[in-house]
Amino acid sequence: MLDKNDAEILNTIYKNSRMAYDSTKQVSAKCRDDELNNYLRRQMRHYADNCRSAADELQREGMKVEKVPAMQRAMAQMGIFMKTMRDHSSSNIAELMYDGTNMGIINIARSVNRSHSASGRTVQRAETLLSQEEKYADGLRKFL
C-alpha cells in the first residue's frame, strides 16, 4: 500500500507529464522542422504513457489524482502562445521545450527529496523518469 509520500511523487509525475504533454502538443503544432517535430511526437507518447500509468497506480491504490490547476495550464498556454507568436524557429521551440523540461526535472527532484517515507519502487520510478527527462533535454540541444 502506498502512503502520502508515494502519492505526492506519483501526483507530481502525473501533473508534470500532463503539462509536458499539453505543452508539447501546442508547440508541435507550430513546429515546421520535421526532425524536431518527430522528436516532439515521441516525447508526447512518453508523456502520455507516464501520465496514464501514474494515474492508474494512484486510482488502483484508492488515492486521488490531482489535476493540474486551471490557472497553471492557462499561464503555460499563454506563455507558449506569446513566445511562438512570431518565432516558429526550431531553436526557439527547442529552447521552450528545454526550459519546460528543466522545470519538470526540478519539480520531480524536489518531490522525491521531500518524500522521505516513499517506497523504493516509487522513488525508483521518479529517478528513472528524471534520467529520461535529462536525456530528452540533451537531445533538444542539437536544435538550439
C-alpha positions, 0 to 999 in steps of 0.5 A: 500500500502506498502512503502520502509520500508515494502519492505526492511523487506519483501526483507530481509525475502525473501533473508534470507529464500532463503539462509536458504533454499539453505543452508539447502538443501546442508547440508541435503544432507550430513546429515546421522542422520535421526532425524536431517535430518527430522528436516532439511526437515521441516525447508526447507518447512518453508523456502520455504513457507516464501520465496514464500509468501514474494515474492508474497506480494512484486510482488502483491504490484508492488515492486521488489524482490531482489535476493540474490547476486551471490557472497553471495550464492557462499561464503555460498556454499563454506563455507558449502562445506569446513566445511562438507568436512570431518565432516558429524557429526550431531553436526557439521551440527547442529552447521552450521545450528545454526550459519546460523540461528543466522545470519538470526535472526540478519539480520531480527532484524536489518531490522525491527529496521531500518524500522521505517515507516513499517506497523504493519502487516509487522513488525508483520510478521518479529517478528513472523518469528524471534520467529520461527527462535529462536525456530528452533535454540533451537531445533538444540541444542539437536544435538550439 
